[in-house]
Amino acid sequence: TYLLTMESTVSLWDCGEFISSCFKIEIPHPPGAPLFVLMGRLFVILFGSNPETAAMAVNSMSAVMSGLTILFLFWSITFFARRMVLKNSDEPTGKNIFLVISAGAIGALAYAFSDSFWFSAVEGEVYASSSFFTALVFWAMLKWERRAHLPEGNKWIVFIFYMIGLSIGVHLLNLLAIPALVMIYYFRKYKPTWKGSIIAFVIGCLVTGIIQKFLIQYSVKAASWFDVTFVNDMNLPFFSGFIAFFILLAIAFVVALRYSLRKKLHNLNVALWSAIFLFFGYSTYVTTMIRSNANPGIDMFNVDNPISLEGYLGREQYADWPLVYGPDFTDSPPFYNDGKVYVKGDKKYVEAGVVKKPDWSATPSAHFFPRMWDNDNDRQQQACYRRFSGLEEGANPTMSDNVKYFINYQAGWMYMRYFMWNFAGRQNDFQGLGNARDSNWISGVQFVDNVIRGDQSQMPDSARTNNKAFNTLFMLPLIVGLAGLFVQYKRKRVDFIVNMLLFFFTGLAVVVYLNQSGFQPRERDYAYVGSFYAFAIWIGLGVIAINQLMEKYMRIRYVTYAAVAITFLAVPVRML
């Protein structure tokens, strides 16, 4: 399906940059995607290394990776469905096997035909490959859950961290699956308690933060400091300190591994091997510096040395934003010095100024949970703040206004609207600015849409039926998904918690972290497809809920087959 519907040339936004980078292994914008570029280059070679087919080659890679994502989703749904349908001692019957496989197929097809994922699947962007790695590591953790008691069980843990390391070379969104993975580990290894679950959740968040900040950024920061010291103070060549740092790190890992074996610290040993293989996967970024030294045509940030790599990974060219504490848009934060800036000279690193960072707390309006923080107005940010918070012209925002803006714009317009596009219906593909005509979600149920959006019959045909993005699903995928959510909560609580964490961290947690100012220059639904992936699991489990409901109230012989047929027609067929 994806190969038949993929873009034959270049799509808008970053696709041209990524396709060009894949064609000659060049350096796209920070924080980069070296593994994506290498995989894209492989597909370009398979298509003959012809510039005329380069776009088709990279688009084909997205289609293939998306197809594999659907496969892993199918396997993940059948894992959860099997645990709900069968008891440990039950022998599977033909009917139960059919129900489990049908749940997997319907949930996987629902995601395959969802608006946002299909769009990413047919263009040369990183999000299709990112979805593949998210699906792979989540499935692998479920695979480990079935084999945790076997001698080779922990090999799956090491494999998962290697995949996470590789996924960093595609997109950092994959790290958001880690809290769910930690909960799977906890529920398998320990007897669940409220206290233990909370501790496991906190550990999952800490592991995510440690990988994001310390292993990804601070390891390179330390290596770049070594390089400056070796080059400037010891008159050694460039990269000598960088190499020395990772040699010392390797020695430290060897010493720690020997210690864990000598003391028989099994968990420490597994953790060390996991960290080692995460670094192996992450090492794809070395190719970024190698290629940058060849001065390719696209060489964002000129990453030809460790200092530049540090800035590249830290996304220094982009503005910073407050998360926990900061001002409103009515204030301008002062800046403070955060260290020296070094650039690569002929034989040494040369000072080129100081790093300036905003001090978000040093303003009169600073408060907890700042959402209306951006004092620029190049995208009419202030008009957006006032529209979605109800703030009057000339008034200063309060904490209440920030919460309203978060609920109405960040969580509502920039997340729930996308969620409903995929599982309720979509009005059109016009760029939406909060008005009644453009890019809202609709259901196709007339009285519901008229109450929420106004009289839809007054809309021009160009914004409704004549728009190719117009899609009415009658909220059927949403209803089936909610049924699956409810039945999993009732029958397999620990699995529900795992899937809910995946749903939350790839959805609303991203909303909180990004802290988006309005209006965004384009629709951002691609950033939340991981959340839609988790909901598709519930759609699959909704087949079991529908079957359970029909068995309770209908006395027909082939009720399971009827439930599957009805759900299949109502969800994936309707979405297609």
JOBEL-V922960 format. One record per residue. N is the residue number from 0. NEAR is the number of other C-alpha atoms within 10 Angstrom. D_LAST is the distance of its C-alpha to the last C-alpha in Angstrom with 1 decimal. Layout:
# JOBEL-V922960
{{N,NEAR,D_LAST} {N,NEAR,D_LAST}}
This chain:
# JOBEL-V922960
{{0,12,10.6} {1,22,12.4} {2,17,15.4} {3,10,13.9} {4,13,12.5} {5,20,15.4} {6,20,18.1} {7,18,21.0} {8,18,23.6} {9,20,24.2} {10,16,22.1} {11,10,23.9} {12,10,25.9} {13,14,27.0} {14,19,25.1} {15,17,28.1} {16,18,30.5} {17,27,28.7} {18,30,28.2} {19,23,31.9} {20,25,33.0} {21,28,31.3} {22,24,32.9} {23,19,36.5} {24,24,36.1} {25,26,36.9} {26,30,36.8} {27,22,33.9} {28,17,34.4} {29,18,35.6} {30,24,35.1} {31,23,33.9} {32,23,31.5} {33,28,33.9} {34,25,31.8} {35,30,28.8} {36,28,31.2} {37,20,32.7} {38,17,29.4} {39,29,28.3} {40,25,31.7} {41,18,31.2} {42,22,28.1} {43,25,30.1} {44,15,32.8} {45,12,30.5} {46,18,29.5} {47,13,33.2} {48,16,34.1} {49,13,33.6} {50,15,33.0} {51,11,31.0} {52,17,28.4} {53,27,28.7} {54,29,25.6} {55,24,23.5} {56,29,25.1} {57,34,24.4} {58,31,20.8} {59,26,20.5} {60,27,22.1} {61,30,19.4} {62,27,16.7} {63,18,18.9} {64,21,19.8} {65,26,16.2} {66,19,15.6} {67,19,18.8} {68,25,17.8} {69,23,15.0} {70,20,17.8} {71,23,20.2} {72,30,17.9} {73,26,17.5} {74,19,21.3} {75,22,21.9} {76,27,20.0} {77,24,21.9} {78,18,25.1} {79,23,24.8} {80,29,23.6} {81,20,26.5} {82,15,29.0} {83,17,27.9} {84,16,27.8} {85,15,30.9} {86,10,34.3} {87,9,36.2} {88,6,38.5} {89,8,36.0} {90,9,35.3} {91,14,31.6} {92,10,31.0} {93,8,28.5} {94,11,26.7} {95,17,26.7} {96,16,25.4} {97,15,22.5} {98,24,21.7} {99,24,22.0} {100,18,19.8} {101,26,17.1} {102,30,17.3} {103,31,17.0} {104,21,14.0} {105,28,12.0} {106,33,13.1} {107,27,12.6} {108,24,9.0} {109,29,8.5} {110,30,10.5} {111,26,9.1} {112,20,5.7} {113,23,8.2} {114,24,9.6} {115,21,13.0} {116,23,12.7} {117,20,10.5} {118,18,13.1} {119,24,15.9} {120,31,14.7} {121,27,15.3} {122,30,18.7} {123,34,22.2} {124,25,22.6} {125,21,23.9} {126,26,21.1} {127,29,19.0} {128,27,22.3} {129,26,23.3} {130,27,20.3} {131,25,21.3} {132,28,24.8} {133,26,23.9} {134,26,21.8} {135,21,24.7} {136,26,27.5} {137,24,25.9} {138,22,25.3} {139,20,28.8} {140,22,30.4} {141,20,28.9} {142,17,30.3} {143,22,33.6} {144,17,33.6} {145,13,33.8} {146,15,36.5} {147,19,38.5} {148,12,41.5} {149,9,41.8} {150,8,44.0} {151,11,41.2} {152,15,39.1} {153,19,40.1} {154,15,39.0} {155,20,35.4} {156,23,36.6} {157,20,38.1} {158,18,35.1} {159,25,32.9} {160,23,35.3} {161,22,35.4} {162,22,31.6} {163,28,32.0} {164,28,34.7} {165,25,32.6} {166,29,29.7} {167,29,32.2} {168,23,32.3} {169,27,28.6} {170,21,28.2} {171,15,30.1} {172,20,27.1} {173,24,27.2} {174,22,30.6} {175,25,29.0} {176,26,28.0} {177,28,31.7} {178,23,32.6} {179,26,30.1} {180,24,31.5} {181,21,35.0} {182,26,34.2} {183,22,33.0} {184,18,36.3} {185,17,38.3} {186,18,36.9} {187,16,37.5} {188,12,41.0} {189,10,42.5} {190,9,42.8} {191,14,40.6} {192,10,42.5} {193,8,41.8} {194,9,44.2} {195,15,42.9} {196,18,39.3} {197,12,40.3} {198,14,42.3} {199,21,39.5} {200,20,37.2} {201,14,39.9} {202,16,40.4} {203,20,36.7} {204,17,36.9} {205,14,40.1} {206,17,38.8} {207,18,35.9} {208,16,38.5} {209,14,41.0} {210,19,38.6} {211,16,37.4} {212,13,40.9} {213,15,43.4} {214,17,42.0} {215,20,39.9} {216,18,42.1} {217,17,45.5} {218,17,46.0} {219,22,45.6} {220,21,47.7} {221,18,50.5} {222,23,50.2} {223,23,50.6} {224,18,53.6} {225,21,55.1} {226,28,54.6} {227,26,56.4} {228,18,59.2} {229,20,59.6} {230,19,59.5} {231,16,61.5} {232,10,64.0} {233,11,64.5} {234,13,64.0} {235,16,61.5} {236,13,58.8} {237,20,55.3} {238,19,52.9} {239,17,55.9} {240,23,55.3} {241,23,51.6} {242,15,52.2} {243,15,55.0} {244,20,52.8} {245,16,50.3} {246,12,53.2} {247,11,54.6} {248,15,51.2} {249,13,51.0} {250,12,54.6} {251,12,53.7} {252,16,50.8} {253,15,53.1} {254,11,55.8} {255,15,53.4} {256,19,51.9} {257,13,55.5} {258,14,56.4} {259,17,53.4} {260,12,54.4} {261,9,58.1} {262,10,57.4} {263,11,54.7} {264,12,52.3} {265,11,49.1} {266,10,46.6} {267,16,48.2} {268,17,47.9} {269,17,44.2} {270,16,43.8} {271,18,45.8} {272,21,43.9} {273,23,40.6} {274,19,42.1} {275,20,43.4} {276,21,40.1} {277,25,38.4} {278,19,40.9} {279,15,40.3} {280,20,36.6} {281,22,37.5} {282,17,40.1} {283,21,37.5} {284,19,38.8} {285,13,42.1} {286,17,40.4} {287,25,39.9} {288,18,43.7} {289,13,44.4} {290,18,42.2} {291,21,43.5} {292,14,47.0} {293,11,46.1} {294,14,45.5} {295,15,42.1} {296,13,40.8} {297,18,38.3} {298,19,40.4} {299,16,39.2} {300,20,42.0} {301,18,44.2} {302,23,43.7} {303,20,46.6} {304,21,48.5} {305,25,48.0} {306,23,48.8} {307,19,46.0} {308,25,43.6} {309,23,44.5} {310,19,43.6} {311,20,40.5} {312,18,39.1} {313,18,40.4} {314,16,38.5} {315,15,41.8} {316,12,40.8} {317,8,38.5} {318,8,40.0} {319,11,40.6} {320,18,39.5} {321,20,40.9} {322,16,39.1} {323,14,41.6} {324,13,44.5} {325,25,44.8} {326,27,45.6} {327,24,44.0} {328,22,43.4} {329,19,46.8} {330,18,48.5} {331,19,48.7} {332,22,49.3} {333,13,52.2} {334,13,51.8} {335,12,53.6} {336,12,54.5} {337,11,52.5} {338,11,54.3} {339,12,55.1} {340,15,53.0} {341,17,53.8} {342,14,52.9} {343,17,53.7} {344,9,57.0} {345,7,58.8} {346,12,60.2} {347,20,59.4} {348,19,57.0} {349,15,58.2} {350,12,57.9} {351,11,55.9} {352,12,56.0} {353,13,54.5} {354,14,51.1} {355,14,50.6} {356,15,48.3} {357,17,47.8} {358,16,49.6} {359,25,47.2} {360,17,49.6} {361,15,52.5} {362,16,51.6} {363,13,52.9} {364,21,49.4} {365,17,48.2} {366,17,46.6} {367,14,44.2} {368,19,40.4} {369,26,40.6} {370,29,37.3} {371,29,38.7} {372,28,40.6} {373,22,39.9} {374,16,42.9} {375,13,41.5} {376,13,40.3} {377,8,38.8} {378,13,35.3} {379,13,36.8} {380,20,36.6} {381,22,39.3} {382,15,37.5} {383,22,34.4} {384,28,36.6} {385,18,38.3} {386,16,35.2} {387,21,33.4} {388,22,36.6} {389,13,38.5} {390,20,41.4} {391,11,43.9} {392,9,45.1} {393,8,48.0} {394,9,47.6} {395,13,47.3} {396,20,44.3} {397,16,45.0} {398,16,43.4} {399,10,41.7} {400,20,40.2} {401,22,38.8} {402,17,37.1} {403,19,35.7} {404,26,34.4} {405,26,32.8} {406,17,31.1} {407,19,30.0} {408,24,29.2} {409,23,28.8} {410,21,27.2} {411,16,25.7} {412,20,24.7} {413,23,24.2} {414,23,22.4} {415,19,21.3} {416,20,19.8} {417,26,17.5} {418,25,16.9} {419,20,15.9} {420,28,13.6} {421,28,11.4} {422,31,12.0} {423,24,13.2} {424,29,12.1} {425,25,13.5} {426,25,16.2} {427,24,16.4} {428,16,17.3} {429,15,21.0} {430,14,23.2} {431,17,23.9} {432,16,27.5} {433,16,27.4} {434,9,27.7} {435,15,25.9} {436,19,24.2} {437,17,22.6} {438,23,19.6} {439,23,19.7} {440,26,17.2} {441,28,16.8} {442,21,15.4} {443,19,15.4} {444,14,18.4} {445,14,21.0} {446,13,24.1} {447,13,22.6} {448,15,21.5} {449,14,24.8} {450,10,26.8} {451,12,25.2} {452,15,24.5} {453,15,26.9} {454,13,26.5} {455,20,23.1} {456,10,24.4} {457,7,26.9} {458,13,24.4} {459,11,24.5} {460,10,21.6} {461,12,21.4} {462,19,20.4} {463,20,17.9} {464,15,16.2} {465,11,17.5} {466,14,16.2} {467,12,13.1} {468,18,12.3} {469,19,12.6} {470,24,9.9} {471,22,11.0} {472,24,9.9} {473,20,13.5} {474,21,14.2} {475,21,12.9} {476,31,11.9} {477,23,15.2} {478,16,17.2} {479,26,16.1} {480,26,16.9} {481,18,20.2} {482,21,21.0} {483,27,20.6} {484,22,22.7} {485,18,25.4} {486,21,25.7} {487,25,26.0} {488,15,28.6} {489,10,30.5} {490,13,30.5} {491,15,30.5} {492,12,31.7} {493,17,32.4} {494,19,28.8} {495,20,27.6} {496,17,30.0} {497,19,28.8} {498,25,25.1} {499,19,26.2} {500,23,28.3} {501,25,25.4} {502,25,23.3} {503,18,26.4} {504,23,27.7} {505,24,24.5} {506,23,23.9} {507,18,26.8} {508,16,29.4} {509,18,28.0} {510,20,28.3} {511,17,31.9} {512,12,32.8} {513,13,31.5} {514,20,33.3} {515,19,31.6} {516,24,33.7} {517,22,32.2} {518,21,30.9} {519,16,28.9} {520,8,28.6} {521,9,24.8} {522,15,21.9} {523,12,22.2} {524,21,18.8} {525,16,19.0} {526,16,22.1} {527,25,20.5} {528,26,17.6} {529,27,20.0} {530,23,20.1} {531,25,16.3} {532,28,16.8} {533,25,19.4} {534,27,17.5} {535,31,14.8} {536,29,17.9} {537,32,18.6} {538,34,15.2} {539,36,16.1} {540,33,19.6} {541,30,18.4} {542,30,17.9} {543,29,21.7} {544,23,22.4} {545,22,20.8} {546,20,22.7} {547,15,25.8} {548,13,25.6} {549,16,25.1} {550,16,28.0} {551,10,30.2} {552,8,29.8} {553,10,28.9} {554,9,31.3} {555,10,29.3} {556,9,29.7} {557,10,26.2} {558,18,24.9} {559,21,23.2} {560,15,21.1} {561,15,20.4} {562,21,19.3} {563,21,16.9} {564,14,15.5} {565,14,15.1} {566,27,13.5} {567,20,11.0} {568,12,10.0} {569,17,10.5} {570,27,8.6} {571,22,6.0} {572,13,5.2} {573,17,5.4} {574,23,3.8} {575,13,0.0}}
